[in-house]
Amino acid sequence: MDQVPYPPCYEQQEARTVTVLATPRHPHITQALTDARTWCHGHLIDDRPALVHAVRVAVTLARHLPDPPPTLIAAALLHDAPDVAPDDIDLPDLLTRRYHPELTRIVYALHAEHTALDTPHPPIDTSDRPVLLISTADKIVAFTSLVRRAHTSGDPEAFFAARPALRRLLPHFHTACQAATAHVPATMATHLHHALTALTHAADPRC
């Protein structure tokens, strides 16, 4: 599995990264890995297996949080569940029974945030810290993946020209990044800034 590139100052977080998904795990994290593996099967996110994306978001979150709550890591692993879980299950009920109402709330708040990106003016809300933390980790992973894929394509200009919706969202992402800075750990805010700066320069070299 690819590692998420990050500046050298984050090396001290690597031991925590390994620990959060290592056995023995909290039962909720073990169950979330099982559910994510089942529901993500056959789905792609950022042109990669959806499970890879889910794990990378959880790993990125753990890099920046001391002793993250198991519910938060489980929610990170399941943050795309509304998009990948089978339609014939009552997902909110299942998540609440298997985990905790708070996990269900976080997952669906993140789903609403993703859906809002398709609207002309996506809202920016920093008041819900668990959602903001996972959302920030998700952005770091997505932005890093986009830059890597653009360069791997051999023609970054064509890669981003084919993604006008992403280019349209860049100002929103910069505003969201600024808003998040005071509400997430400093290392996470810096990591997001690096990832977004790299994406912006790759998408528009004039910047």
VOBARO-203950 format. One record per residue: residue in three letters; x, z, y of N, C-alpha, C, O in turn; residue number from 1. Coordinates in steps of 0.2 Angstrom, whole numbers. Last residue first. Layout:
VOBARO-203950
+-----+-------+-------+-------+-------+-------+-------+-------+-------+-------+-------+-------+-------+-----+
! res !    nX !    nZ !    nY !   caX !   caZ !   caY !    cX !    cZ !    cY !    oX !    oZ !    oY !   n !
+-----+-------+-------+-------+-------+-------+-------+-------+-------+-------+-------+-------+-------+-----+
! ALA !     X !     Z !     Y !     X !     Z !     Y !     X !     Z !     Y !     X !     Z !     Y ! NUM !
...
+-----+-------+-------+-------+-------+-------+-------+-------+-------+-------+-------+-------+-------+-----+
end
This chain:
VOBARO-203950
+-----+-------+-------+-------+-------+-------+-------+-------+-------+-------+-------+-------+-------+-----+
! res !    nX !    nZ !    nY !   caX !   caZ !   caY !    cX !    cZ !    cY !    oX !    oZ !    oY !   n !
+-----+-------+-------+-------+-------+-------+-------+-------+-------+-------+-------+-------+-------+-----+
! CYS !     1 !   -54 !   148 !     0 !   -47 !   150 !     7 !   -43 !   150 !     7 !   -37 !   152 ! 207 !
! ARG !     4 !   -66 !   142 !     5 !   -65 !   149 !     4 !   -58 !   152 !     6 !   -57 !   157 ! 206 !
! PRO !     1 !   -65 !   129 !     8 !   -64 !   130 !     9 !   -64 !   138 !    14 !   -61 !   140 ! 205 !
! ASP !   -12 !   -59 !   122 !   -11 !   -62 !   128 !    -4 !   -61 !   131 !    -3 !   -56 !   134 ! 204 !
! ALA !   -11 !   -53 !   109 !   -17 !   -58 !   110 !   -16 !   -62 !   117 !   -19 !   -67 !   118 ! 203 !
! ALA !     1 !   -46 !   110 !     1 !   -52 !   105 !    -5 !   -56 !   107 !    -5 !   -62 !   106 ! 202 !
! HIS !    -2 !   -38 !   120 !     4 !   -42 !   122 !     3 !   -48 !   116 !     5 !   -54 !   118 ! 201 !
! THR !   -12 !   -30 !   114 !   -13 !   -34 !   120 !    -8 !   -39 !   122 !   -10 !   -45 !   123 ! 200 !
! LEU !    -5 !   -25 !   103 !   -11 !   -29 !   102 !   -12 !   -34 !   108 !   -13 !   -40 !   108 ! 199 !
! ALA !     4 !   -16 !   109 !     6 !   -22 !   105 !     1 !   -27 !   104 !     2 !   -33 !   104 ! 198 !
! THR !    -5 !    -8 !   116 !    -1 !   -12 !   120 !     2 !   -18 !   116 !     2 !   -23 !   118 ! 197 !
! LEU !   -12 !    -2 !   104 !   -16 !    -6 !   109 !   -11 !   -10 !   113 !   -13 !   -16 !   115 ! 196 !
! ALA !    -1 !     5 !    99 !    -4 !     0 !    95 !    -8 !    -5 !    99 !    -8 !   -11 !    98 ! 195 !
! HIS !     3 !    14 !   109 !     8 !     9 !   106 !     4 !     3 !   103 !     6 !    -3 !   104 ! 194 !
! HIS !    -9 !    21 !   110 !    -6 !    17 !   116 !    -2 !    12 !   114 !    -2 !     6 !   116 ! 193 !
! LEU !   -10 !    27 !    98 !   -15 !    23 !   100 !   -12 !    18 !   106 !   -14 !    12 !   106 ! 192 !
! HIS !     2 !    36 !    99 !     1 !    31 !    94 !    -4 !    25 !    95 !    -3 !    19 !    95 ! 191 !
! THR !    -2 !    44 !   110 !     4 !    39 !   110 !     3 !    34 !   105 !     5 !    28 !   107 ! 190 !
! ALA !   -13 !    50 !   104 !   -14 !    47 !   110 !    -8 !    42 !   111 !   -10 !    36 !   113 ! 189 !
! MET !    -6 !    57 !    93 !   -11 !    52 !    92 !   -13 !    47 !    98 !   -13 !    41 !    97 ! 188 !
! THR !     2 !    66 !   100 !     5 !    61 !    96 !     0 !    55 !    94 !     2 !    49 !    94 ! 187 !
! ALA !    -8 !    74 !   107 !    -3 !    70 !   111 !     0 !    64 !   107 !     1 !    58 !   109 ! 186 !
! PRO !   -24 !    74 !    99 !   -17 !    76 !   100 !   -13 !    71 !   103 !   -14 !    65 !   103 ! 185 !
! VAL !   -38 !    70 !   111 !   -35 !    70 !   105 !   -27 !    72 !   105 !   -25 !    73 !   111 ! 184 !
! HIS !   -41 !    71 !   124 !   -46 !    74 !   119 !   -43 !    73 !   112 !   -46 !    76 !   108 ! 183 !
! ALA !   -35 !    63 !   134 !   -35 !    70 !   135 !   -39 !    74 !   129 !   -39 !    80 !   129 ! 182 !
! THR !   -37 !    50 !   129 !   -30 !    53 !   129 !   -30 !    61 !   130 !   -26 !    64 !   127 ! 181 !
! ALA !   -49 !    44 !   129 !   -47 !    48 !   123 !   -41 !    52 !   124 !   -40 !    57 !   121 ! 180 !
! ALA !   -49 !    36 !   140 !   -53 !    41 !   140 !   -52 !    46 !   134 !   -53 !    52 !   135 ! 179 !
! GLN !   -39 !    26 !   137 !   -38 !    31 !   143 !   -42 !    37 !   142 !   -40 !    43 !   143 ! 178 !
! CYS !   -46 !    20 !   127 !   -39 !    23 !   125 !   -38 !    28 !   131 !   -36 !    34 !   129 ! 177 !
! ALA !   -57 !    15 !   133 !   -58 !    20 !   128 !   -51 !    23 !   127 !   -52 !    30 !   125 ! 176 !
! THR !   -50 !     5 !   141 !   -54 !    11 !   144 !   -55 !    16 !   139 !   -54 !    22 !   141 ! 175 !
! HIS !   -45 !    -3 !   131 !   -41 !     0 !   136 !   -44 !     6 !   139 !   -41 !    11 !   140 ! 174 !
! PHE !   -57 !    -8 !   125 !   -52 !    -3 !   121 !   -47 !     0 !   126 !   -46 !     6 !   124 ! 173 !
! HIS !   -62 !   -15 !   136 !   -66 !    -9 !   133 !   -61 !    -5 !   129 !   -61 !     1 !   130 ! 172 !
! PRO !   -53 !   -25 !   136 !   -54 !   -21 !   142 !   -57 !   -14 !   140 !   -56 !    -9 !   142 ! 171 !
! LEU !   -55 !   -31 !   123 !   -48 !   -28 !   125 !   -49 !   -23 !   131 !   -47 !   -18 !   131 ! 170 !
! LEU !   -66 !   -38 !   120 !   -66 !   -31 !   119 !   -60 !   -28 !   122 !   -60 !   -21 !   122 ! 169 !
! ARG !   -63 !   -52 !   121 !   -67 !   -49 !   125 !   -67 !   -42 !   125 !   -69 !   -39 !   131 ! 168 !
! ARG !   -54 !   -53 !   109 !   -51 !   -53 !   116 !   -56 !   -50 !   121 !   -54 !   -47 !   126 ! 167 !
! LEU !   -64 !   -52 !   100 !   -59 !   -47 !   100 !   -56 !   -47 !   107 !   -55 !   -42 !   110 ! 166 !
! ALA !   -71 !   -63 !   102 !   -75 !   -57 !   103 !   -70 !   -51 !   103 !   -71 !   -47 !   107 ! 165 !
! PRO !   -62 !   -74 !    99 !   -64 !   -72 !   106 !   -68 !   -66 !   107 !   -67 !   -63 !   112 ! 164 !
! ARG !   -52 !   -78 !    89 !   -56 !   -71 !    89 !   -58 !   -70 !    96 !   -55 !   -65 !    99 ! 163 !
! ALA !   -45 !   -89 !    89 !   -50 !   -89 !    85 !   -54 !   -83 !    85 !   -59 !   -82 !    81 ! 162 !
! ALA !   -34 !   -85 !    97 !   -39 !   -89 !   100 !   -45 !   -90 !    96 !   -51 !   -91 !    98 ! 161 !
! PHE !   -27 !   -77 !    88 !   -31 !   -74 !    93 !   -36 !   -78 !    96 !   -42 !   -76 !    99 ! 160 !
! PHE !   -21 !   -88 !    81 !   -24 !   -82 !    77 !   -29 !   -79 !    82 !   -35 !   -77 !    80 ! 159 !
! ALA !   -15 !   -96 !    90 !   -21 !   -98 !    87 !   -25 !   -93 !    83 !   -31 !   -93 !    83 ! 158 !
! GLU !    -5 !   -86 !    93 !    -9 !   -89 !    99 !   -15 !   -92 !    96 !   -21 !   -90 !    98 ! 157 !
! PRO !     2 !   -84 !    81 !    -2 !   -79 !    84 !    -7 !   -81 !    90 !   -12 !   -79 !    90 ! 156 !
! ASP !     6 !   -92 !    69 !     4 !   -94 !    75 !    -1 !   -89 !    78 !    -7 !   -90 !    78 ! 155 !
! GLY !    10 !   -85 !    58 !    15 !   -90 !    60 !    13 !   -93 !    67 !    17 !   -96 !    70 ! 154 !
! SER !     4 !   -75 !    52 !     0 !   -81 !    52 !     5 !   -87 !    54 !     4 !   -92 !    52 ! 153 !
! THR !    11 !   -63 !    55 !    12 !   -66 !    48 !     9 !   -73 !    48 !    11 !   -77 !    44 ! 152 !
! HIS !     6 !   -61 !    67 !    13 !   -63 !    67 !    14 !   -66 !    60 !    18 !   -71 !    59 ! 151 !
! ALA !    -7 !   -57 !    64 !    -6 !   -62 !    69 !     1 !   -65 !    68 !     2 !   -71 !    68 ! 150 !
! ARG !    -5 !   -46 !    55 !    -8 !   -52 !    53 !    -7 !   -58 !    57 !    -6 !   -64 !    55 ! 149 !
! ARG !     0 !   -37 !    65 !     4 !   -39 !    59 !     2 !   -45 !    56 !     5 !   -50 !    55 ! 148 !
! VAL !   -11 !   -35 !    73 !    -4 !   -38 !    76 !     0 !   -40 !    70 !     3 !   -46 !    71 ! 147 !
! LEU !   -20 !   -30 !    65 !   -21 !   -37 !    68 !   -15 !   -40 !    71 !   -14 !   -46 !    70 ! 146 !
! SER !   -15 !   -18 !    61 !   -16 !   -23 !    56 !   -17 !   -30 !    59 !   -14 !   -35 !    57 ! 145 !
! THR !   -15 !   -11 !    73 !    -9 !   -12 !    70 !    -9 !   -18 !    65 !    -5 !   -22 !    64 ! 144 !
! PHE !   -29 !   -10 !    75 !   -25 !   -14 !    80 !   -18 !   -16 !    77 !   -16 !   -21 !    78 ! 143 !
! ALA !   -33 !    -3 !    64 !   -36 !   -10 !    65 !   -31 !   -14 !    70 !   -30 !   -19 !    68 ! 142 !
! VAL !   -26 !     9 !    66 !   -25 !     5 !    59 !   -27 !    -2 !    61 !   -24 !    -6 !    59 ! 141 !
! ILE !   -31 !    13 !    78 !   -24 !    13 !    77 !   -23 !     8 !    71 !   -18 !     4 !    71 ! 140 !
! LYS !   -45 !    14 !    76 !   -42 !     9 !    80 !   -35 !     8 !    79 !   -32 !     2 !    79 ! 139 !
! ASP !   -45 !    25 !    67 !   -48 !    18 !    65 !   -45 !    13 !    69 !   -43 !     8 !    67 ! 138 !
! ALA !   -41 !    35 !    75 !   -37 !    33 !    69 !   -39 !    26 !    67 !   -34 !    22 !    65 ! 137 !
! THR !   -52 !    35 !    84 !   -45 !    34 !    86 !   -40 !    32 !    80 !   -37 !    27 !    81 ! 136 !
! SER !   -62 !    39 !    75 !   -62 !    33 !    78 !   -55 !    31 !    81 !   -54 !    25 !    81 ! 135 !
! ILE !   -58 !    52 !    71 !   -58 !    47 !    66 !   -58 !    40 !    69 !   -55 !    35 !    67 ! 134 !
! LEU !   -59 !    58 !    84 !   -53 !    58 !    80 !   -52 !    53 !    75 !   -47 !    49 !    74 ! 133 !
! LEU !   -72 !    56 !    88 !   -67 !    53 !    92 !   -60 !    53 !    88 !   -57 !    48 !    88 ! 132 !
! VAL !   -79 !    64 !    78 !   -80 !    57 !    78 !   -74 !    53 !    82 !   -72 !    48 !    80 ! 131 !
! PRO !   -74 !    77 !    82 !   -73 !    74 !    75 !   -74 !    66 !    75 !   -70 !    63 !    72 ! 130 !
! ARG !   -79 !    77 !    96 !   -72 !    77 !    94 !   -71 !    74 !    87 !   -66 !    70 !    86 ! 129 !
! ASP !   -89 !    71 !   106 !   -89 !    72 !    99 !   -82 !    72 !    96 !   -80 !    66 !    94 ! 128 !
! SER !   -86 !    66 !   119 !   -88 !    73 !   118 !   -89 !    75 !   111 !   -89 !    81 !   110 ! 127 !
! THR !   -83 !    54 !   123 !   -77 !    58 !   120 !   -79 !    65 !   119 !   -75 !    70 !   118 ! 126 !
! ASP !   -89 !    38 !   122 !   -91 !    45 !   122 !   -85 !    49 !   119 !   -83 !    48 !   113 ! 125 !
! ILE !   -94 !    23 !   129 !   -88 !    27 !   127 !   -90 !    35 !   128 !   -91 !    37 !   133 ! 124 !
! PRO !  -104 !     9 !   124 !  -103 !    16 !   127 !   -96 !    19 !   125 !   -94 !    17 !   119 ! 123 !
! PRO !  -102 !    -8 !   127 !  -101 !    -2 !   122 !  -100 !     4 !   126 !   -96 !     5 !   130 ! 122 !
! HIS !  -110 !   -20 !   134 !  -106 !   -14 !   137 !  -106 !    -8 !   132 !  -110 !    -4 !   132 ! 121 !
! PRO !  -116 !   -30 !   125 !  -112 !   -32 !   131 !  -107 !   -26 !   134 !  -102 !   -27 !   136 ! 120 !
! THR !  -112 !   -26 !   107 !  -117 !   -26 !   113 !  -112 !   -27 !   119 !  -106 !   -27 !   119 ! 119 !
! ASP !  -104 !   -24 !    97 !  -107 !   -31 !    97 !  -112 !   -31 !   104 !  -115 !   -36 !   105 ! 118 !
! LEU !  -101 !   -11 !    97 !   -96 !   -16 !    99 !   -99 !   -23 !   100 !   -96 !   -27 !   103 ! 117 !
! ALA !  -111 !    -4 !    91 !  -112 !    -5 !    98 !  -106 !   -10 !   101 !  -107 !   -12 !   106 ! 116 !
! THR !  -107 !    -3 !    78 !  -112 !    -8 !    79 !  -112 !    -9 !    87 !  -114 !   -15 !    89 ! 115 !
! HIS !   -97 !     7 !    79 !   -95 !     1 !    77 !  -100 !    -5 !    79 !   -99 !   -10 !    81 ! 114 !
! GLU !  -106 !    18 !    83 !  -100 !    16 !    87 !   -98 !     9 !    86 !   -97 !     4 !    90 ! 113 !
! ALA !  -113 !    19 !    71 !  -117 !    17 !    77 !  -112 !    15 !    83 !  -113 !    10 !    86 ! 112 !
! HIS !  -103 !    23 !    62 !  -107 !    17 !    61 !  -110 !    14 !    67 !  -110 !     8 !    69 ! 111 !
! LEU !  -100 !    36 !    68 !   -95 !    30 !    68 !   -98 !    24 !    67 !   -96 !    19 !    70 ! 110 !
! ALA !  -112 !    42 !    65 !  -110 !    41 !    72 !  -105 !    36 !    73 !  -105 !    32 !    78 ! 109 !
! TYR !  -112 !    42 !    51 !  -117 !    38 !    55 !  -116 !    37 !    62 !  -118 !    32 !    65 ! 108 !
! VAL !  -101 !    51 !    49 !  -101 !    44 !    46 !  -106 !    39 !    50 !  -104 !    34 !    52 ! 107 !
! ILE !  -106 !    63 !    55 !  -100 !    59 !    57 !  -100 !    52 !    55 !   -98 !    47 !    59 ! 106 !
! ARG !  -117 !    66 !    47 !  -118 !    65 !    54 !  -112 !    61 !    57 !  -113 !    56 !    61 ! 105 !
! THR !  -111 !    68 !    35 !  -116 !    62 !    36 !  -117 !    61 !    43 !  -117 !    55 !    45 ! 104 !
! LEU !  -103 !    79 !    37 !  -100 !    72 !    35 !  -105 !    67 !    37 !  -103 !    61 !    39 ! 103 !
! GLU !  -113 !    88 !    40 !  -109 !    86 !    45 !  -105 !    80 !    44 !  -104 !    76 !    48 ! 102 !
! PRO !  -120 !    90 !    28 !  -123 !    87 !    33 !  -119 !    84 !    39 !  -120 !    79 !    42 ! 101 !
! HIS !  -109 !    87 !    14 !  -111 !    92 !    19 !  -115 !    88 !    25 !  -113 !    82 !    26 ! 100 !
! TYR !  -109 !    81 !    -1 !  -104 !    83 !     4 !  -107 !    89 !     9 !  -107 !    95 !     7 !  99 !
! ARG !  -119 !    77 !    -8 !  -113 !    77 !   -11 !  -108 !    81 !    -7 !  -103 !    84 !   -10 !  98 !
! ARG !  -130 !    78 !     1 !  -130 !    82 !    -6 !  -123 !    82 !    -8 !  -122 !    88 !   -11 !  97 !
! THR !  -126 !    69 !    11 !  -128 !    76 !    12 !  -128 !    80 !     6 !  -125 !    86 !     6 !  96 !
! LEU !  -125 !    57 !     4 !  -119 !    60 !     7 !  -120 !    67 !     9 !  -116 !    71 !     8 !  95 !
! LEU !  -138 !    55 !    -1 !  -133 !    56 !    -6 !  -127 !    59 !    -2 !  -124 !    64 !    -5 !  94 !
! ASP !  -145 !    53 !    11 !  -147 !    59 !     7 !  -141 !    60 !     2 !  -139 !    66 !     1 !  93 !
! PRO !  -139 !    42 !    17 !  -138 !    48 !    20 !  -140 !    54 !    16 !  -137 !    59 !    16 !  92 !
! LEU !  -141 !    32 !     6 !  -135 !    34 !     7 !  -135 !    41 !    11 !  -131 !    45 !    10 !  91 !
! ASP !  -150 !    29 !    -6 !  -152 !    32 !     0 !  -145 !    36 !     2 !  -144 !    41 !     0 !  90 !
! ILE !  -146 !    13 !   -13 !  -146 !    20 !   -13 !  -148 !    23 !    -6 !  -147 !    19 !    -1 !  89 !
! ASP !  -147 !    -1 !   -13 !  -152 !     2 !   -17 !  -151 !    10 !   -17 !  -154 !    13 !   -21 !  88 !
! ASP !  -136 !    -6 !    -6 !  -142 !    -6 !    -2 !  -147 !    -2 !    -6 !  -152 !     1 !    -3 !  87 !
! PRO !  -120 !     2 !    -9 !  -125 !    -3 !   -11 !  -132 !    -1 !    -7 !  -133 !     4 !    -5 !  86 !
! ALA !  -108 !     2 !     5 !  -112 !     6 !    -1 !  -118 !     1 !    -3 !  -120 !    -3 !     1 !  85 !
! VAL !  -103 !    -4 !    16 !  -101 !    -6 !     9 !  -104 !    -3 !     4 !  -104 !    -6 !    -2 !  84 !
! ASP !  -108 !     1 !    28 !  -107 !    -6 !    27 !  -106 !    -8 !    20 !  -107 !   -14 !    19 !  83 !
! PRO !  -108 !    15 !    26 !  -115 !    11 !    28 !  -114 !     4 !    27 !  -119 !     1 !    26 !  82 !
! ALA !   -94 !    18 !    24 !   -99 !    18 !    19 !  -106 !    14 !    20 !  -108 !    11 !    16 !  81 !
! ASP !   -84 !    19 !    33 !   -87 !    12 !    32 !   -92 !    12 !    27 !   -95 !     6 !    25 !  80 !
! HIS !   -79 !    32 !    31 !   -82 !    30 !    38 !   -85 !    23 !    38 !   -90 !    21 !    42 !  79 !
! LEU !   -74 !    39 !    20 !   -81 !    36 !    20 !   -83 !    33 !    26 !   -89 !    31 !    26 !  78 !
! LEU !   -62 !    44 !    25 !   -62 !    39 !    19 !   -68 !    36 !    18 !   -69 !    30 !    15 !  77 !
! ALA !   -67 !    52 !    35 !   -62 !    46 !    37 !   -62 !    41 !    31 !   -63 !    35 !    32 !  76 !
! ALA !   -74 !    61 !    28 !   -77 !    57 !    32 !   -73 !    51 !    34 !   -76 !    45 !    35 !  75 !
! ALA !   -63 !    68 !    22 !   -68 !    64 !    18 !   -72 !    59 !    22 !   -73 !    54 !    20 !  74 !
! ILE !   -57 !    73 !    33 !   -53 !    68 !    29 !   -58 !    64 !    25 !   -57 !    58 !    24 !  73 !
! LEU !   -67 !    82 !    37 !   -65 !    77 !    41 !   -61 !    71 !    38 !   -62 !    65 !    39 !  72 !
! THR !   -68 !    90 !    26 !   -74 !    86 !    28 !   -72 !    81 !    33 !   -75 !    75 !    32 !  71 !
! PRO !   -56 !    97 !    26 !   -57 !    92 !    21 !   -63 !    88 !    23 !   -63 !    82 !    21 !  70 !
! PRO !   -48 !    98 !    42 !   -53 !   100 !    38 !   -54 !    95 !    32 !   -54 !    89 !    34 !  69 !
! PRO !   -30 !    96 !    43 !   -36 !    94 !    45 !   -42 !    96 !    40 !   -40 !    97 !    34 !  68 !
! ASP !   -17 !   103 !    47 !   -22 !   106 !    42 !   -29 !   103 !    44 !   -33 !   107 !    46 !  67 !
! PRO !   -14 !    95 !    62 !   -12 !   100 !    58 !   -17 !   103 !    54 !   -23 !   105 !    56 !  66 !
! LEU !   -15 !    78 !    64 !   -18 !    84 !    64 !   -15 !    89 !    60 !   -14 !    88 !    54 !  65 !
! HIS !    -8 !    66 !    62 !    -8 !    69 !    69 !   -12 !    75 !    70 !   -12 !    78 !    75 !  64 !
! ARG !    -8 !    62 !    49 !    -2 !    62 !    53 !    -2 !    66 !    59 !     3 !    68 !    61 !  63 !
! ALA !   -22 !    61 !    46 !   -18 !    67 !    44 !   -11 !    67 !    47 !    -8 !    73 !    48 !  62 !
! LEU !   -25 !    49 !    52 !   -28 !    55 !    54 !   -24 !    61 !    53 !   -22 !    65 !    57 !  61 !
! THR !   -18 !    40 !    43 !   -16 !    41 !    50 !   -19 !    47 !    53 !   -16 !    50 !    58 !  60 !
! VAL !   -25 !    43 !    31 !   -18 !    45 !    32 !   -16 !    45 !    39 !   -12 !    50 !    41 !  59 !
! ALA !   -38 !    38 !    34 !   -37 !    45 !    33 !   -30 !    47 !    33 !   -28 !    53 !    36 !  58 !
! VAL !   -34 !    24 !    36 !   -37 !    28 !    42 !   -36 !    36 !    40 !   -35 !    40 !    45 !  57 !
! ARG !   -29 !    21 !    24 !   -25 !    21 !    29 !   -28 !    25 !    35 !   -24 !    28 !    39 !  56 !
! VAL !   -41 !    22 !    16 !   -36 !    26 !    15 !   -31 !    27 !    21 !   -28 !    32 !    23 !  55 !
! ALA !   -48 !    11 !    22 !   -51 !    18 !    22 !   -45 !    23 !    21 !   -45 !    28 !    25 !  54 !
! HIS !   -40 !     0 !    19 !   -42 !     2 !    26 !   -44 !     9 !    26 !   -42 !    13 !    31 !  53 !
! VAL !   -41 !     0 !     5 !   -34 !     1 !     9 !   -35 !     3 !    16 !   -32 !     8 !    18 !  52 !
! LEU !   -54 !    -2 !     3 !   -51 !     4 !     1 !   -45 !     5 !     5 !   -43 !    11 !     7 !  51 !
! ALA !   -56 !   -16 !     7 !   -59 !   -11 !    11 !   -56 !    -4 !     9 !   -55 !     1 !    14 !  50 !
! PRO !   -42 !   -27 !     6 !   -47 !   -23 !     3 !   -49 !   -17 !     7 !   -45 !   -13 !    10 !  49 !
! ARG !   -41 !   -36 !    22 !   -38 !   -32 !    16 !   -43 !   -29 !    13 !   -49 !   -28 !    15 !  48 !
! ASP !   -47 !   -42 !    33 !   -44 !   -46 !    28 !   -40 !   -43 !    22 !   -36 !   -46 !    19 !  47 !
! ASP !   -53 !   -31 !    39 !   -47 !   -34 !    42 !   -43 !   -38 !    37 !   -37 !   -38 !    36 !  46 !
! ILE !   -60 !   -28 !    24 !   -60 !   -26 !    31 !   -53 !   -28 !    34 !   -48 !   -26 !    31 !  45 !
! LEU !   -69 !   -33 !    10 !   -63 !   -34 !    14 !   -65 !   -31 !    21 !   -70 !   -32 !    24 !  44 !
! HIS !   -75 !   -28 !    -6 !   -76 !   -29 !     1 !   -70 !   -29 !     4 !   -65 !   -26 !     2 !  43 !
! GLY !   -73 !   -25 !   -20 !   -76 !   -32 !   -18 !   -77 !   -33 !   -11 !   -78 !   -38 !    -9 !  42 !
! HIS !   -76 !    -8 !   -18 !   -74 !   -13 !   -22 !   -77 !   -20 !   -20 !   -83 !   -20 !   -20 !  41 !
! CYS !   -81 !     2 !   -10 !   -77 !    -3 !    -7 !   -75 !    -9 !   -11 !   -72 !   -14 !    -9 !  40 !
! TRP !   -87 !    10 !   -19 !   -91 !     7 !   -14 !   -87 !     1 !   -11 !   -90 !    -4 !    -9 !  39 !
! THR !   -77 !    16 !   -27 !   -83 !    12 !   -30 !   -86 !     8 !   -25 !   -87 !     2 !   -27 !  38 !
! ARG !   -68 !    21 !   -18 !   -66 !    16 !   -22 !   -71 !    12 !   -25 !   -71 !     6 !   -26 !  37 !
! ALA !   -77 !    30 !   -11 !   -74 !    25 !    -7 !   -71 !    19 !   -12 !   -72 !    14 !   -11 !  36 !
! ASP !   -79 !    39 !   -22 !   -85 !    35 !   -19 !   -82 !    29 !   -15 !   -85 !    24 !   -16 !  35 !
! THR !   -66 !    44 !   -24 !   -70 !    41 !   -30 !   -75 !    37 !   -27 !   -76 !    31 !   -29 !  34 !
! LEU !   -63 !    50 !   -12 !   -59 !    44 !   -14 !   -62 !    41 !   -20 !   -62 !    34 !   -20 !  33 !
! ALA !   -73 !    59 !   -11 !   -73 !    54 !    -7 !   -69 !    48 !    -9 !   -71 !    42 !    -8 !  32 !
! GLN !   -69 !    68 !   -22 !   -75 !    64 !   -22 !   -76 !    58 !   -18 !   -78 !    53 !   -19 !  31 !
! THR !   -57 !    73 !   -16 !   -57 !    69 !   -22 !   -63 !    65 !   -23 !   -63 !    59 !   -25 !  30 !
! ILE !   -62 !    79 !    -5 !   -58 !    73 !    -4 !   -57 !    69 !   -10 !   -57 !    63 !   -10 !  29 !
! HIS !   -70 !    89 !   -10 !   -73 !    84 !    -6 !   -69 !    78 !    -5 !   -71 !    72 !    -5 !  28 !
! PRO !   -61 !    97 !   -17 !   -66 !    93 !   -21 !   -69 !    88 !   -17 !   -70 !    82 !   -19 !  27 !
! HIS !   -44 !    95 !   -11 !   -50 !    98 !   -10 !   -56 !    94 !   -14 !   -55 !    88 !   -14 !  26 !
! ARG !   -31 !    91 !   -24 !   -35 !    90 !   -18 !   -41 !    94 !   -17 !   -44 !    97 !   -22 !  25 !
! PRO !   -15 !    95 !   -30 !   -22 !    96 !   -31 !   -26 !    95 !   -24 !   -23 !    97 !   -19 !  24 !
! THR !   -13 !    78 !   -25 !   -16 !    83 !   -30 !   -12 !    89 !   -30 !    -6 !    89 !   -29 !  23 !
! ALA !   -13 !    71 !    -9 !    -9 !    73 !   -15 !   -13 !    78 !   -19 !   -17 !    82 !   -16 !  22 !
! LEU !   -18 !    69 !     4 !   -21 !    66 !    -2 !   -18 !    67 !    -9 !   -20 !    64 !   -14 !  21 !
! VAL !   -10 !    78 !    12 !   -17 !    78 !    12 !   -21 !    74 !     7 !   -27 !    76 !     5 !  20 !
! THR !     4 !    76 !     9 !     0 !    82 !     6 !    -7 !    81 !     7 !   -11 !    83 !     2 !  19 !
! VAL !     8 !    65 !    16 !     8 !    65 !     9 !     3 !    70 !     6 !     0 !    69 !     1 !  18 !
! THR !     6 !    69 !    29 !     2 !    63 !    27 !     2 !    63 !    19 !    -3 !    62 !    16 !  17 !
! ARG !    15 !    80 !    30 !     8 !    81 !    30 !     4 !    76 !    28 !    -1 !    77 !    24 !  16 !
! ALA !    27 !    72 !    30 !    25 !    77 !    24 !    18 !    79 !    24 !    15 !    80 !    19 !  15 !
! GLU !    26 !    65 !    42 !    25 !    61 !    36 !    24 !    66 !    30 !    20 !    64 !    25 !  14 !
! GLN !    28 !    70 !    54 !    21 !    71 !    52 !    21 !    68 !    45 !    15 !    69 !    41 !  13 !
! GLN !    41 !    67 !    58 !    39 !    74 !    56 !    32 !    75 !    53 !    31 !    80 !    50 !  12 !
! GLU !    40 !    54 !    63 !    42 !    55 !    56 !    41 !    62 !    54 !    40 !    63 !    48 !  11 !
! TYR !    36 !    50 !    75 !    30 !    53 !    71 !    33 !    54 !    64 !    29 !    56 !    59 !  10 !
! CYS !    46 !    45 !    82 !    44 !    52 !    84 !    39 !    55 !    79 !    38 !    61 !    79 !   9 !
! PRO !    46 !    31 !    79 !    51 !    36 !    76 !    49 !    43 !    77 !    50 !    48 !    72 !   8 !
! PRO !    29 !    24 !    79 !    36 !    26 !    82 !    40 !    31 !    79 !    37 !    35 !    75 !   7 !
! TYR !    23 !    16 !    65 !    22 !    20 !    70 !    29 !    22 !    73 !    34 !    21 !    69 !   6 !
! PRO !    14 !     6 !    54 !    19 !     6 !    58 !    18 !    11 !    63 !    13 !    12 !    66 !   5 !
! VAL !     7 !    12 !    39 !     5 !    10 !    46 !    11 !    11 !    50 !    14 !    17 !    51 !   4 !
! GLN !    12 !     4 !    24 !    12 !     9 !    28 !    10 !     7 !    35 !    11 !     2 !    37 !   3 !
! ASP !     3 !    -4 !    11 !     7 !    -5 !    17 !     7 !     2 !    21 !     2 !     6 !    21 !   2 !
! MET !     4 !     0 !    -6 !     0 !     0 !     0 !     4 !     0 !     6 !     9 !     4 !     7 !   1 !
+-----+-------+-------+-------+-------+-------+-------+-------+-------+-------+-------+-------+-------+-----+
end
